[in-house]
C-alpha cells in the first residue's frame, strides 16, 4: 500500500527549516479558514495555523496533523468623518504589501513597520513593532474565530487583546484565530512622529519630528536591509525568523550599567538583546553546529540557516547564545518566534 504524501513545510517558512505536515490546507478566505479548522477539529486532528512562516520555528519532525495556511485576501479603505481612515485587512494579506499600499495611497502611520515579513493576521498576535511604532498604536479591533465556542466574534476591541511588548493574549493560543484586522490611520501623508534615534539620525531630523511617510518608509527599508531583515532569496543572512530574542524588560535598577537602555514603563527599562549578545562574546557570523547555521553576518539578533541547517542545529545555537548571556550578565533571553513542537 502506498504511503500518504506528506506536505513539506520548510519552503513555507523564512528559515527554510522544519519537517512536513500530514496534511496542508491553503485557505483563501476567512470562511475557508473557519471551515478548514472545523473539519480538522471534527476529525480530532492536531491543528497548526500558518501564515507567512516568518516568525515560526518548526521541529525537524514536522507537524503530526493538519496545517491550515491562512491565505485570505482583501483590503478596504473607508474615510471617517473626522478625516481618519479605517483600513480593514484580511488575515492572509502580506503585511509588507499592506504597508506599501497605504504609503502609496498617501497615508502615513504604518511606514515604520515596512519590510516586516509575514501576514497581517499575525500582527496583533505578536503586537508587531519596529522603529518606535507598534501595531497597538493603530489597531482598532479584530474579527476572531473562537474554536471552543465554534463561532466568529466580530469587532473584538484592541483593548481586550492584552497588547504588550511583542505579545498579546492571543500569543501561544490555538483557540482564537484572527480572521481580519481593522486599523485606524490618521488620514494624511505624514509619518508618525519619529521616535527611534537610529531612524531620526538616518532621516536627519529630531526625535518627535514628522516627515513624509514615503521618506520614512525608504529609510526604514534601508536600515532593515543593512541588518539582513528584508527577505532576499539569494542572501542567507535573511534566511531567518527575524529577531530571534526579545529585548529584555528589567527593573531600572538592574542590568549592566554600561548597556544602552530605554524607558519601558514606570520603574522599567528595555535593554537591547543585540548588545547583550555581542558583549557576551558572540559576534556577527558566529557559527552554530557544523557552520550549517550561524548568527547573521549583519546583525547578531538574527539566527540564520546557511542552507543545510536543521531546526535542531538552530536551537543548539540559540541555547548557546542564551546560556552565554545568562552566564555573563545573569539575564535570561526569551525567544520571539513561535516554537512548533520544539523543545527550547
C-alpha positions in Angstrom: 0.0 0.0 0.0 1.3 3.4 -0.9 2.3 5.7 1.9 0.5 9.1 2.2 2.2 12.0 0.7 3.4 14.5 3.3 3.2 18.2 2.8 6.6 20.0 3.1 6.6 22.9 5.5 10.2 24.2 5.3 9.6 26.0 2.0 6.7 27.9 3.6 9.0 29.4 6.3 11.6 32.2 6.0 14.1 29.9 7.9 13.5 27.1 5.3 13.5 24.7 8.2 11.1 22.1 9.7 9.7 18.8 8.8 6.4 18.0 6.9 2.8 18.0 7.9 0.4 15.2 7.4 -1.9 17.5 5.5 -1.8 21.1 4.3 -4.9 23.2 3.5 -4.5 26.6 1.8 -7.5 28.6 3.0 -8.1 31.6 0.7 -10.9 33.3 2.5 -11.9 33.9 6.1 -14.8 31.5 5.6 -12.4 28.8 4.2 -10.2 29.3 7.3 -13.1 28.6 9.6 -14.3 25.6 7.5 -10.8 24.0 7.5 -10.4 24.4 11.3 -13.8 22.9 11.9 -13.0 20.0 9.7 -9.7 19.3 11.5 -11.4 19.6 14.9 -14.2 17.3 13.8 -11.6 14.7 12.9 -9.7 15.2 16.1 -6.5 16.1 14.2 -3.7 18.3 15.7 -4.0 21.7 14.0 -1.4 24.3 13.2 -2.2 27.7 11.8 0.5 29.1 9.5 0.7 32.5 7.8 3.8 33.8 6.1 6.1 31.5 8.1 8.3 34.4 9.2 8.0 34.1 13.0 7.9 30.4 13.5 10.4 27.6 14.2 9.1 24.2 13.2 10.6 21.0 14.6 12.5 18.7 12.3 9.9 16.0 12.9 7.3 18.3 11.4 3.6 18.5 12.4 1.6 15.4 13.1 -1.7 16.7 11.7 -3.3 19.4 9.6 -1.7 22.7 8.8 -4.1 25.4 7.7 -2.3 28.1 5.8 -4.1 31.4 6.1 -4.2 32.9 2.6 -7.3 35.1 2.7 -7.0 38.3 0.7 -8.7 41.7 0.7 -8.2 45.3 1.8 -10.7 48.1 2.2 -10.3 51.8 3.0 -13.1 54.0 4.4 -12.7 57.7 5.1 -14.2 58.6 8.5 -16.0 61.9 9.4 -13.0 63.1 11.5 -10.7 62.7 8.5 -9.1 59.5 9.7 -9.1 56.3 7.5 -10.4 52.9 8.6 -8.3 50.1 7.0 -9.8 46.6 7.0 -7.4 43.8 6.1 -8.0 40.1 5.7 -5.6 38.0 7.8 -3.9 36.3 4.9 -2.7 39.6 3.2 1.1 40.0 3.0 1.9 42.7 5.6 4.6 44.4 3.6 2.1 44.7 0.7 -0.3 46.4 3.1 2.2 48.9 4.3 3.4 49.7 0.8 -0.1 50.2 -0.5 -1.0 52.6 2.3 2.1 54.7 1.8 1.4 54.7 -2.0 -2.1 55.9 -1.2 -0.7 58.9 0.7 -1.5 57.6 4.1 1.0 57.7 6.9 1.1 55.7 10.1 2.4 52.3 9.1 5.7 53.3 7.4 7.9 52.3 10.3 6.5 48.7 10.0 7.9 48.5 6.4 9.8 45.4 5.4 8.5 43.1 8.1 7.7 39.7 6.6 4.6 37.7 7.4 0.9 38.1 7.0 -1.5 40.6 8.6 -3.3 38.2 10.9 0.0 37.7 12.9 0.5 41.4 13.6 -1.9 41.7 16.6 -0.8 38.3 18.0 2.8 39.4 18.2 2.0 43.1 18.6 4.4 43.6 15.8 6.6 46.7 16.2 9.7 48.4 14.8 11.4 51.8 14.9 9.2 53.2 17.6 5.8 52.1 16.3 3.7 49.1 17.3 0.5 47.8 15.8 -1.2 48.5 19.1 -0.7 52.2 18.3 -3.2 51.9 15.4 -5.2 48.8 15.9 -9.0 49.3 16.4 -10.3 45.7 16.6 -10.1 42.2 15.1 -12.5 39.5 14.0 -11.8 36.2 15.7 -12.9 32.6 15.3 -13.5 31.1 18.7 -12.7 27.4 18.3 -14.1 26.4 21.7 -17.4 28.1 21.1 -17.4 27.4 17.4 -18.4 30.9 16.5 -16.9 34.0 14.9 -16.5 37.0 17.2 -16.6 40.2 15.2 -15.1 43.5 16.3 -13.2 42.4 19.3 -11.6 45.6 20.6 -7.9 46.0 20.7 -8.2 46.9 24.4 -9.3 43.3 25.1 -6.2 41.7 23.5 -3.7 42.5 26.2 -1.3 44.0 23.7 2.2 44.4 25.2 5.8 44.3 24.1 5.8 41.6 21.4 2.9 39.8 23.0 -0.9 39.7 23.4 -3.4 37.4 25.0 -3.6 35.7 21.6 0.0 34.6 21.6 0.6 30.9 22.2 -3.2 30.2 21.9 -4.8 27.9 19.4 -8.4 28.6 20.3 -8.7 32.1 19.0 -7.9 32.7 15.3 -7.5 36.2 13.8 -9.6 36.4 10.6 -9.2 40.1 9.8 -8.0 43.3 11.4 -9.1 46.9 11.4 -6.6 49.7 11.7 -7.2 53.5 12.0 -4.8 55.7 10.1 -4.5 59.5 10.6 -5.6 60.2 7.1 -2.6 62.3 6.0 0.7 61.6 4.2 3.0 62.4 7.1 4.8 59.8 9.1 4.1 59.1 12.7 6.4 61.2 15.0 9.9 59.7 14.6 10.7 58.2 18.0 13.6 55.9 17.3 17.1 57.5 17.5 18.6 55.4 14.6 15.8 56.4 12.3 16.0 60.1 13.3 19.7 60.1 12.5 19.1 58.4 9.2 16.5 61.0 8.3 18.5 63.9 9.7 15.6 65.1 12.0 15.0 65.5 15.7 13.1 63.0 17.8 9.4 63.7 17.5 9.6 65.2 14.0 7.3 64.1 11.2 8.5 63.5 7.6 6.7 62.3 4.5 5.7 58.7 5.1 7.4 57.7 1.9 10.7 59.1 3.1 10.4 57.3 6.5 9.5 54.1 4.7 12.6 54.3 2.4 14.8 54.9 5.4 13.3 52.0 7.4 13.8 49.7 4.4 17.4 50.8 4.0 18.1 50.2 7.7 16.5 46.8 7.7 18.4 45.7 4.5 21.6 46.7 6.2 20.7 44.3 9.0 19.6 41.5 6.7 16.0 41.9 7.8 14.4 42.3 4.4 13.8 38.9 2.6 16.2 38.1 -0.2 16.3 34.6 -1.6 20.0 35.0 -2.5 21.1 36.4 0.9 21.4 33.7 3.5 21.5 36.4 6.2 17.8 36.8 5.5 17.1 33.1 6.0 15.9 33.7 9.5 12.9 34.3 11.7 13.9 37.9 12.1 14.9 39.0 15.6 15.2 35.7 17.5 15.3 37.2 21.0 13.1 39.9 22.5 14.8 42.8 24.3 14.7 42.1 28.0 12.5 44.2 30.2 14.1 44.8 33.6 13.6 46.9 36.7 15.5 50.1 36.1 18.0 49.3 38.9 19.1 46.1 37.2 21.2 45.2 34.1 24.7 46.3 33.2 25.3 50.0 33.8 27.1 50.4 30.5 24.3 48.9 28.4 22.0 51.1 26.4 18.5 51.3 27.8 15.2 52.8 27.0 12.2 53.6 29.3 9.7 50.8 29.3 7.1 52.0 31.8 7.2 53.0 35.5 10.4 51.6 37.0 11.2 49.5 34.0 13.8 49.7 31.2 14.4 47.8 28.0 17.9 46.6 27.2 18.9 45.6 23.7 19.3 41.9 23.3 21.8 42.5 20.5 24.1 44.5 22.9 23.9 41.7 25.4 24.7 39.0 22.8 27.7 41.0 21.4 29.1 41.8 24.8 28.7 38.1 25.9 31.2 37.3 23.1 29.0 36.4 20.2 30.0 38.3 17.1 28.3 38.6 13.7 28.6 35.3 11.8 29.2 33.3 14.9 28.7 29.7 13.7 26.4 27.0 15.1 26.9 23.2 14.7 29.0 22.5 11.7 28.6 26.0 10.3 25.2 24.9 9.0 23.5 27.7 11.0 25.0 31.0 12.3 24.3 34.4 13.6 23.7 36.7 10.8 26.8 38.4 9.3 24.8 41.7 9.5 23.1 41.6 12.9 23.6 39.3 15.9 19.9 39.2 16.8 19.1 37.0 13.8 19.9 33.3 13.8 20.2 32.1 10.2 20.1 28.9 8.2 23.1 28.9 5.9 21.4 26.4 3.5 22.0 22.9 5.0 20.9 23.6 8.6 18.3 21.8 10.7 15.9 23.1 13.4 18.0 21.1 16.0 21.1 23.0 14.7 19.3 26.3 15.1 18.1 25.6 18.6 21.5 24.4 19.7 22.9 27.8 18.6 20.0 29.6 20.3 20.7 27.8 23.6 24.5 28.6 23.3 23.7 32.3 23.0 21.1 32.2 25.7 23.4 30.4 28.1 26.3 32.8 27.2 24.2 35.9 28.0 22.9 34.3 31.2 26.4 33.4 32.3 27.9 36.9 31.5 25.0 39.1 32.7 22.6 37.0 34.7 19.8 38.0 32.2 17.5 35.4 30.6 16.9 35.9 26.9 13.4 34.9 25.6 12.8 33.7 22.1 10.5 35.8 19.9 9.4 33.2 17.3 6.6 30.7 17.9 8.1 27.3 18.7 6.2 24.5 17.0 6.7 21.0 18.5 10.2 22.2 19.6 11.9 21.7 22.9 13.5 25.0 23.7 
